[in-house]
Amino acid sequence: MRLALIAALLAAAAATTATEAMQKRDAEIRAALPPIGTEPTEAQRTKAQGLLTEFIDFRGMAEASLGKHWAKMSEAKRKELIDAFTTRFKKATLGQLDFYRSTAIKYEPETKQDDLVMVPTSMVVKGEPTQVTYAMKRAKNGWLIEDIVIDDVSTIQNYRASFNKVISKEGVDGLIAKLNKSTDESARQPEPKKAERGSAASK
């Protein structure tokens, strides 16, 4: 009976559209944070950050960003890169938490693009209309974000250009070192009071 219930729940989750999954995530993030004007506790920030990044396919994004270099890496080196990439990405999302308390997100009709589902959204960031589209893929337990496109600029393409530049001069080890250094420097800086324009993924 218990196994049947779990199977039914998983089937229901799989039936959820990509847009519905994102809307649910956004609602949970807002619910996890206190009202505007109240500083979130460390526990609230941790919970909201976890919700913000739980749909991210970090391995998939890292592989797509590395391009041809990925195939040349050992699995151990891939894991090292993914860990550095994930930590940096999560640290960058902290600046977005206030954004979720103060910005209305409008969801447009989703579309299919090859094996991805594109979930377009629109919002106003610092007085400027901004389009953010999530490229998503269905996984066993739900939906995963494979790319974030901000005003027609792909996060993956930005990363690929940046990573290739570093790797060409310093190799993959140099890239990992830079990601870790960037995370350490970010940790020493005070957290921003307002979210910057665009996604943390593009930083």
N, C-alpha and C positions, 0 to 999 in steps of 0.2 A: 504493500500500500504506500509506504514511504517512498520507494523508488518510483512508483507511478506518479506521485505528487511532484517529485523533483523533475521527472521527465516532462510533465505538463507545464511546469513553471519555465523550464528551459525552452520548450516549444513556444510558449507565449512570448518570451523575451525575443526569440528569433523572429517572431512575426512582426515585431515592432519596426516601423520604418526608421530610416536614418534620421529624418527630421524629428520624429517623435522622441528618439533616443537623445538627441541634442537638447530638445526642449525640456525633457525630464532632467537632464544633467544641469542645465542652467537654473531651473527652478530649485534644485537641491542645493546648488551653490549659494543662491540668494537666501535660502532658508537657513543655511549654516552660518551666515554672517549676521551680526547685529545691525540695527538701523543706522542710517547715515548719521554721523556725528558721534557715534560710539566706537571707540577703538576696539578692534577684535582682539580677543585673547589669543595666546599662542596656540591653544587647543583648537580654537575656531579657525585660525589661519591654516593650521595643519590639515584639518578636515576639508576646508574649502579648496586648498591646494591639491589635495588628493582627488577630489571630485573633478577639478579642472583638468587634470592630466590623466585621469583613469582611462580615457578613450584613445589616448595617443599610442600609436604603434611605433614605439621607439626603435625597435630593431628594424622595421620596415623603412622608417624615415632615415635612419643612419645608413642603411644599405643603399637607398636611392640617392642619398647625398654624396656617398663615396664613389658611386658609379663604377668605373673599371677597376678602381683600386680595391674594392671589396673582395673580388675573386682572388686577389693575390695575398690576402691576409689569412693568417691562421685563425682557428676558432677562438683561441685564447686571446689573440690581439683584437679580434672583433668584439669580444666581451668587454675588454678593457676600454675600447672606443665607445661602445654602447653605454657603459657605466658613466663615463665622463660626459657624453652627450646628454644622457638622461638627467644627470645631476645639474648640469648647466641649464637645461631647458626648464626644469622644475624651479630652479632658483629665479629664473627670469619671469616666471608666472606670478610671483608674489606681488609685482606691481600692478597686476590686473584685478586684484580682489575688490578694490574700491570701485572700479569700473562696473562690476556686476551689481553693485548696490545703487548706482546712479544712472545707468544707461539702459534704455529700452531697445530690445533687439527684435527686429521684424524678420520673420522667416518667409522666404519666397518658395514657390514650388520646386521640389527637388527634381533632378534630371539624371538620366543614365549617361555615362561616358565610358565606353569599353566595360571593364569589370568594376568600375567605381560608380558610386552614387554621389552626385554633387549637391550639397546642401547650401544654397546661397542665403545670405543674411544681409541686412542693411541696418545701419545705425548712424548716430551722429556722435563723432568723437571730437571734443574741443571745438564745437561749432561747425565741423566739416562733415558732410555726408561721406560715409565709408562703407565699402562693400567687402564683406568677408565671406568667402566660400570654403566650405570644408569638403575635401575629397575623402570619401569614406568607403570602407569595404566591410562586408559582413564576415564575421569570424564565428567560431563555434559558439561562443557565449555572448554574442552581441555584435555591436558595430565598433570599428576602429578608425581613427583619423589617420590618413596616409599623407595628407598635405593640407596646408592652409594657404589660401590664395587671397591676398589683401590688395584690393584695387588692381586686380589683374596681375599681380606680382606673386609668383610662386615661392613659398618658403623653401621648398626643396631646391629649386633652381638657385636661390640666393645662397643657400648652404653649399651647394655643389661648387659654385664659382669661388666662394670663400675658402672651402676646404681644399680644392684643387690648387689654389694659389699657395697655401701653406705647405701642402704635401710636396709640391714641386721643388720647394726650397729646403724643407726640414723633414720631409718624410711623415709617415703616419705617427711615429712617436712624437714628432714635433707638434702635430695637430692635437694629439691627446694632451700634451703638456700645456698647450695654449688653452684648451677647453677647461682644464683643471685650474689654471692660473686665473682665467676669467671668472670662474666660480668663486675662488678664494677672494678675489678683489671685490666682487659683488657682495660677498658676505660681510666685508668690512665696512661697506657703505651703508648709510641709513636708508631704510626702505622708502620709496617714493610715496608721496601722499596721494597722487592721482596717477591713473594709468596713462602711459604714453600712447600716442596714436599707433594703431596696428597691434599685431599679436606679439607676445613674448617670443614666439618661435622665430621671429625675424631678427631678434637681437643677437 
